């Protein structure tokens, strides 16, 4: 299991490196080069590829190489594509002067990364035992922050000191580590029936037919994500209103808060294995409500550096803990033969809720002010946690059979791999 978690760690981290660079690092570089905020908004739109990746997830569940590994065959292609997409950025040493090609390459990268995420999630569904799912999803959430920290922070520092080519080369080299991991990875042989493409697409809806899945997906998930998303959507405009510079906002929200969030993701994953989904959900929900209260001074226009950074770090830690629980239960509802589709459609709904929450939070704040929206966010999160506890009590998990040992094909047949 340690080897499997190590493989998932490498793949999740490397897929988020470029995402962190595009959303944080490249945005800062382009802004420094004089790109308008309106144009930068176009770059952020490419992130909308992630919430709709469920549209092609069934294709990955249906097609794959038996000889090279069903999902490993996808990962070999997609991880290579991630590296090539980054290398394609090398000629554009002045990205602000070539926005069209740069944004097009970034869109391709996000498409490859989103598709790679489907394959990695499907591998996780098949390989992780029920007791290890919390740790696996803790790694996944922590990896997103680590990718943001390295891609959005470290690579920008390299760019500032050494220039564009060294920064992009470093990003490509770090991403290539994932390709080496995939090359060495031996996916367990599929013993389940490979579903037809029509069946795979029907899984987009049939996943909700499992006991309690609709309750969880359309009740618990929206309440928690909308509550947390509404509160976090207020942070940047509130910081601007309080007089913070764009540079300080970028460093604090993009880099500083990532470090404690990484630790929180790993600790929450381990905590699920020890205290269960309900226990960690309560801890994350209560921490989220309390940390949102800590943001109330900011919402009222008071933003001293130390107190505000501490409040933001507490909020991100709490949100990360809650997010790990939500992802873990999503994996509980993911079936091995359609794992890519199931987990993708369930997690994509959470992403959609986050996008909606940001819009709702900002629109409501314009009418009633920041503090009122923050209080409403707290109430939504508390309601979501209460509903989540009721769900877990009514629909206790029935463990699925543990996956067998990893295997590989040899000239003499199939053998186990340690």
N, C-alpha and C positions, 0 to 999 in steps of 0.2 A: 504493500500500500504506500510506503514511503516513496518508492520509485515512481508510482503513478502520480502522486501528489507533486513530486518534483517536475514531472513532465508537464502537468497541467499548469504549474507555476510559470515555467519558461514560456509556454505558448500564450497564456493570458497576458503576461507582462509584455512580450514582444508585439502582440497585436495592438496594445494600447500605446506603445511608444509613439507611433506616427500620429495617432489621434490626439495625444497630448501636445505634440508639436504643432499640428494644424490648428487646434482650437486655442492654444495659449501662445506658443512660441512664434509661429508664423504670423499670427495676428499682431503680436508686438513688433516683429521685424517690419511688417508692411506698414504699420502705423508710424514707425520711426522713419520709414521712407516716404512719408507724406500721403499715404493712401487714406481716402476719406472713410468716415465711419459708415456711410451708406454702402460703400463698396465692400468694406469688411463684413457687413451683414450678409452679403452674398456668400462669403466663404463659410459662414456659420450654417447656411441653408443645407450644405452638403451633409450635415449631420442628420438630416431627416431620412437619409437612407437607412439608418439603423432601425427606426420603428417599423419600417415596412419590409424588413428582411424575411418576415414569415411568408411572404409571397413566393419565395423560391426555396424555402427550407425543405419542403417535401421532395424536391429534386435530389437533394443530398441524401435524404433517407432512402430514396429508391435506387439511385445509381451509385456504383462504387466498385472498385476492383476487389475481387475475392483473393487474388494472389498477393497484392500489395497491402491489403487491409482496406475495408470498405471506406472508412472515414480518413484513414491515413493517406489513401490515394488522393483525396481532395486536399488534405493538408500539405502534401508535397507540392502541389501546384499553387495553392493559395499563398503559402509562406514564401515561395519563390517570387510570386507576383508582388507581394508586399515589398520585398527587397528591390525588385526591378523598378517599381513605382517610385521608390525613394531615390534610386540612382538616376531616374529620369529627371529629377529636379536639379541635378548637379549643374547643367549648363546655365541655369538662370540665376547667376550670381547677384543680379539686381531684380529680385522678384517683383518689386513694385512697378518695374517697366515692362513686365510680361505677365500681367494678371490673368489674361485669358488662358494661356497654356498652363500656368501654375494652378489655377483653380480647377481646370479639367483634370490634371494629374492628381490633385488632392481628392477630387470626386471619385476617381478610379481607385485610389488607395482606400477610401472609406468603404467603397463597394467590396473590395477584396477583404478588408478587415471584418466587415459585417458578416460576410459569407464564411470566413475562417472561424468566426465566433460560433456560427451554427455547428460546424464540424467539431470544434473543441467541446462545446456543450453536449453534443451527442455522445462523444467519447466519455465525458464525465458521467453522464447518465448511465452508461453501460458498465463503467469500471468501478464506480464508487459504491461501496456498501452503504446501507442506510445510516449507520453510525458515522461514516466518513463524509457524508454529504455536507454537513455543517462546515467542516474544515475545508472541503473543496470549494464551497461557495464563499467562505471567508477569504480564501486565496484569490478567487475571481474578483471580488470587490476590492480587496487590497491592491491587486495588480492594476486595476484601473487608476488608482491614485499614484501608484509607483510609476506607471507609464506617464502620467501627467507630470509627475515630479521630474523624471528624467527627460522626457520629450519636450515638456514645456519650460523646464527650468535649466537643467544641465546643458542641453543643446543650445539654448539661448546664450548662456555664459560662454560656451565655446565659440559661437558666432561673434559675440561681442569682442572676444580677444583674438581669435584667429581667422574669422571670416566664414563665408557661406559654405565653401567646399569642405573644409574640415568638419563643420557642424553636420552637414548632410551625410558625409562619409561615416561619421560616428554613429548617426542614427541608423544608417543602412547596416553597419557592422553589428550593432546590438541586435537588430532585427534578424540578421542572418544566424544568430545563435539559435533562434527558434527553428531554423531550417535544419541545423545539425541535430537538434533534439528530435525532430520529426523523422529524420533519416535513421536514427538509432532506435526509435520507438517501434515496438512490435505490438500491434493491436490484437486484442483477443479475437480469435476466429469467430465469426458470426454463426451461431448454431440456431438462431431464430429464423423464421421465414422472412425473406426479403419481400417487403410489401410492394404491390403494384403502385404505379404513380397515382392512379385514381384513389386508391385506398389511402395513400400518403396524404393526398390533398383533403380527403374526408376527415383525416385526423385533426385538421384545423378546427373542426367543430366537435368531433366525437370526444376530444379531450375533455370538454366541459360536461360530458355525460357521466364522468366518474363521481362517486358520492362526495358531496361537499365542494366540488371544484368550482361550481358557479358561485356558491356562497363566498369562497375565498377570493376568486378572481374579480367578481363584480361587487363585492361588499368590502372585504378587508383591504385589499390592495388599493382601490381608489381612495378610501378614507385616509390611509396612512400617506400615500404618495401625494395626494392633493394637499393635505395638511402641511406636510414637510415642504413640498414644492412651492406653495403659496408663501411660506415664511422665507424660504431662501431667495425667491424672486425679488423680495424687497431689499435684500442686502446691498446689492450694487447701487441702485438709485439712492438708497438711504445714505450710503457712504459718500456718494457724490454731493448730496444735499448737505452733508455735514462738513464738506470742504476738503475731503481727501483728494489727492491727485490721482490721475488714472494709473500712473506708474505704481504708486503704493497699493492701490486697489488690486492691480494685476498680480503683484508679488504676494500679497497676503492671501487673496482668494484662490490663486492658481498654484502657489508653491507652499507657503507656510502651513496652511491648514491640511496639506496632503500628508505630512509626516505623521501626525497623530491618527489620521484616518487609516493609514496603512496598518498601524499597530492595532487599532480598534477592529479592523476587518479580521485579522488573524486571531485575536483574542475571542471575538464573537464566534468565529467558526469552531474554536476549541470548546467554548462555553456551551454551544448547542449539543456537542457530544456528551457533555457532563450534566448539564442542567435541563436539557430538552428544549424543543422549539418554543413552548409556552413560556418557560422561565426567561429565556433571552428576549423574547418578544416583549414581555412586561418591562424588563430592564431597559431595553432600547426605547420603548414607547414613553416610559416615565422620564428617561434622560432627555428625550426629544422635547417633551413638554417643558421640562425645567430649563433646558438650554434656550428654548424659544423665549421664555420669560427673561433670560439674561440678555436677550437682544432688544428688549423693550427700551432701554436707555438710547440705543442707536436709533430706534424707530421714532424717538422723541427728539432727535437731533443732537444728542450728546455722544461723541465718539472719540474718547481718549484712546490713544494707541494701544496701551497695554491691556486695558479692560476689554476693548473691542476685539482685539486679536484672541484673547482668552475665551470670550464668549463665542466667537466664530469657530474656534477649535473645538469647544465643547459641543456645539451644534453639529459639526461635521462628524465627530466621534459618535454621537447619538444616532445621527442619520445612517451612518455606516452600519452600526449594530442592527438597526431595524431592517436595513436593506439586505443584510446577510440572511436574516430569518425569512424574509419574503422570498428570496432566491431559493433558499433551501426547501421551502414548502412547494414552490414551483417545480423543483426537481423531484419531489415526492410524487407529484402528479404526472411526471414525464415517463412514458412507457418505453421500454428498451428498444422495441422495433421501430418506433417513430420518435425517438428521443430528440432529434434535432428539431423536428416540427413542433412537438409538444412544448419543449422548454422555450423555444423561440417565440411562439405565439403567446404564451403566458407572460414572459418577460417583456415582450413588445407592448402588451397592454399597459404594463407599468410605465414604460417610456412615454406612451401616449398620454397617460394620466399626468406625468410630470410636465409635458409640454402644455397641456391644458391648464394645469395648476399655475404655471408662470403667467399665462395670459389672464386668468381669473384674478390672481393676486394683485397684479399691477392695475387692472381695471377697477377692482374694488377699492384699492388704496387711493385711487384718484377721487373716489366719491366719499369715502369715510375716513381716510387717513391710514398711515402705517400701523399704529398701535391696535386699532380695531381689527384689522386683517390678521395681525399676529395672534390676537386672542382667539379669533375664529379658527386659525390654524391649529392652535393647541387643542381646542374642543374636538376638531376632526380627528386628530391623532389619537386622543384618548378614546374616542368612539371606535376607531379602528382597532386599537389594542383590545378593547372589551369584546368586540365582535370576533377578533382573532382567537381570544381565549375560549369563547363559546364554541367556535369552530373546532379547535383542537380537542376539546372535551367530547364533542359529539361525534367527531370523525377521527378517532385514533388511527394511526398508521398501521397497516398490515405489512410487515417487512416482505419485500420480494426476495427471491433466492439470490444469494451473493454471486457476483460474476466469478467465473473461473479464473485460473491463472492466465497471465499473458502467454500467448503462444506464437510460434512463427513456423512458416513452411520451410522444409528442408528437402533435399533430394530423397530422403528416406521417409518422408511423411511430415507429421506435425509434432513438434516437441515444445515442452514448456520452457519459458524464459524466466530466469530469476528476477 
